[in-house]
């Protein structure tokens, strides 16, 4: 009887400890096959190979050169600093920690990365996780609007909304006010398109 009681107490203690531990994405989850925010074009080409084509866009006044690959993975490089600021992963075979990949359920995502409230950005729902080593670096996991499964993976240090953009001057080389690119010709109408929309397989807000 005493042995059974001690065993039950041990199980309860282990459960309490486990519940108190906060699961978070690992540093590997804030990279794509080893390619990280802050790397450059040379690192991108070394890890992913030559891109299929490129495109130039503005997001919240920041000029970003986007490089697209045939698997629809997309890498954004800050035109001014030459550093990677955006990684969009569309490869269904690509896996984050513990086999979290496109198609994963909210239960699977939260059991690996921890409980998280859904965030609404541009009409789409996400779980957003912040790198504990760098709060500018975020992992965005987009959910299907109807069935709630994972449909998009994005790692970014770009602003996510207007409020975020207002406080963006903390990051060297990414403050639109410091940019040496003349944006005076951008009209008010053009600025409404500052949220990047890349037309991949899914309806994403980025």
C-alpha positions in Angstrom: 0.0 0.0 0.0 2.8 2.4 0.9 4.7 1.6 -2.3 1.5 2.3 -4.3 0.9 5.6 -2.5 4.5 6.7 -3.1 4.2 5.8 -6.8 1.0 7.9 -7.1 2.7 10.8 -5.4 5.6 10.5 -7.8 3.3 10.5 -10.8 1.5 13.6 -9.5 4.8 15.4 -8.9 6.0 14.6 -12.3 2.7 15.8 -13.8 3.0 19.1 -11.9 6.6 19.6 -13.1 5.7 18.8 -16.7 2.7 21.2 -16.6 5.0 23.9 -15.2 7.4 23.6 -18.1 6.7 25.9 -21.0 7.4 24.4 -24.4 8.9 26.8 -26.9 10.3 26.5 -30.4 14.0 25.6 -30.6 16.5 27.7 -32.4 16.3 25.2 -35.3 12.6 26.1 -35.7 13.7 29.7 -36.4 15.7 28.6 -39.4 15.1 26.7 -42.6 17.5 23.8 -43.2 20.0 25.9 -41.2 19.3 29.2 -43.0 18.6 31.9 -40.4 17.3 35.4 -40.1 20.4 37.6 -40.4 22.2 35.4 -43.0 23.0 36.8 -46.4 22.5 35.8 -50.1 25.7 33.7 -50.1 24.4 31.6 -47.3 21.0 31.3 -48.9 22.6 30.0 -52.2 24.9 27.7 -50.4 22.1 26.0 -48.4 19.1 26.2 -50.8 20.9 26.6 -54.2 20.2 29.2 -56.9 16.7 30.7 -56.7 14.2 30.3 -59.5 13.4 34.0 -59.8 13.3 37.1 -57.7 10.9 40.0 -57.0 11.2 43.3 -55.2 8.5 44.5 -52.8 8.0 47.1 -50.0 6.7 46.1 -46.6 6.0 48.9 -44.2 8.5 51.1 -46.1 11.2 48.4 -46.1 12.5 47.4 -49.5 12.8 43.6 -49.6 14.2 41.4 -52.4 12.4 38.1 -52.5 13.9 35.0 -54.0 11.6 32.2 -55.0 12.4 28.5 -55.3 10.6 25.8 -57.2 9.2 24.3 -54.1 7.7 27.7 -53.5 9.9 28.4 -50.5 10.6 32.2 -50.5 13.5 34.1 -48.9 13.3 37.8 -48.3 16.5 39.9 -48.0 16.5 43.5 -46.8 17.7 45.5 -49.8 19.6 47.9 -47.6 21.4 45.6 -45.2 21.7 42.5 -47.4 20.4 40.4 -44.5 17.6 37.8 -44.6 14.5 39.2 -42.9 11.8 36.8 -44.1 11.6 33.1 -44.7 8.4 31.6 -46.1 8.2 27.8 -46.3 5.7 26.1 -48.6 7.3 22.7 -48.9 4.8 20.1 -47.4 7.6 17.8 -46.6 9.4 20.4 -44.5 9.3 19.6 -40.8 9.7 21.7 -37.7 10.4 20.1 -34.3 8.8 16.7 -33.6 7.4 16.4 -37.1 5.3 19.6 -37.1 4.6 20.2 -40.7 1.9 21.6 -43.0 -1.3 19.7 -42.2 -0.5 19.6 -38.4 -3.4 20.1 -36.0 -3.6 22.8 -33.3 -3.2 20.0 -30.7 0.0 18.9 -32.3 1.3 22.4 -32.7 0.6 23.4 -29.1 1.8 20.1 -27.6 5.2 20.8 -29.2 5.5 24.6 -29.0 3.2 25.4 -26.0 -0.2 26.9 -25.5 -0.9 29.9 -27.5 -3.8 32.1 -28.4 -4.7 32.6 -32.0 -3.7 35.9 -33.5 -5.6 37.6 -36.3 -3.5 39.3 -39.0 -5.1 40.6 -42.2 -8.1 38.3 -41.7 -6.0 35.2 -41.2 -5.4 33.2 -38.0 -2.0 32.3 -36.7 -0.1 30.9 -33.8 2.8 33.3 -33.3 5.8 32.3 -31.3 8.7 34.7 -30.4 12.3 33.7 -30.3 13.3 34.1 -26.6 16.8 35.2 -27.7 15.5 37.9 -30.1 11.9 39.3 -29.8 12.1 40.6 -33.4 12.3 37.1 -34.7 8.9 35.4 -34.9 7.6 32.0 -36.1 4.2 32.4 -37.7 2.1 29.3 -38.1 -1.0 30.0 -40.3 -4.2 28.0 -39.8 -6.8 27.0 -42.3 -9.8 29.3 -41.7 -12.3 26.4 -41.8 -10.5 23.3 -40.6 -7.8 24.8 -38.4 -4.9 22.7 -39.6 -1.5 24.2 -40.4 -1.3 25.7 -43.9 1.8 28.0 -43.8 5.1 28.5 -42.0 6.9 31.8 -41.9 10.0 33.0 -40.0 10.4 36.7 -40.0 11.8 39.8 -38.4 9.6 42.2 -40.4 6.8 44.2 -38.8 3.5 42.3 -38.6 1.2 45.3 -38.4 1.1 49.1 -38.1 1.7 49.1 -34.4 4.6 46.7 -34.8 6.1 48.9 -37.5 5.9 52.0 -35.2 8.3 50.3 -32.8 10.5 48.8 -35.4 13.3 51.4 -35.1 15.1 49.2 -32.5 16.4 46.8 -35.1 19.6 48.2 -36.9 19.2 48.4 -40.7 15.5 47.8 -40.7 14.1 51.2 -39.7 12.4 52.7 -42.7 13.4 56.2 -41.4 17.1 55.1 -41.7 16.8 53.7 -45.2 18.8 55.3 -47.9 16.1 54.4 -50.5 14.0 57.3 -51.7 10.4 56.4 -51.0 9.0 59.9 -51.5 7.3 58.8 -54.8 5.2 56.2 -53.0 1.6 57.5 -52.9 -0.9 57.0 -50.1 -2.6 54.5 -52.2 0.6 52.5 -52.7 1.1 52.4 -48.9 -2.0 50.4 -48.5 -0.2 47.5 -50.2 2.5 47.3 -47.5 1.4 43.9 -46.3 3.1 41.5 -48.7 0.8 39.0 -50.4 2.6 36.2 -52.1 0.2 34.0 -54.1 1.3 30.5 -53.3 -1.0 27.5 -52.9 -2.8 28.9 -49.9 -4.5 32.2 -49.1 -1.8 33.8 -46.9 -1.6 37.3 -45.5 2.1 37.5 -46.3 
